[in-house]
Amino acid sequence: MDFWSALEYGAWGLSIVLIGWMLVDARFVSTTYGEDFLLSSREGDE
């Protein structure tokens, strides 16, 4: 296996880890916060 093949496999592995992290975080956020909170905008409420 040459350098570029190893780099390609590493990039794919990193992509899979990041996608997994995004899915876990999306699940965590959806169970922690309600839809009303996530869709609300608090800008300008001073």
PyMOL commands that set and color helices and strands:
alter all, ss='L'
color gray80, all
select helices_A, chain A and resi 3-32+35-39
alter helices_A, ss='H'
color red, helices_A
deselect
rebuild
show_as cartoon
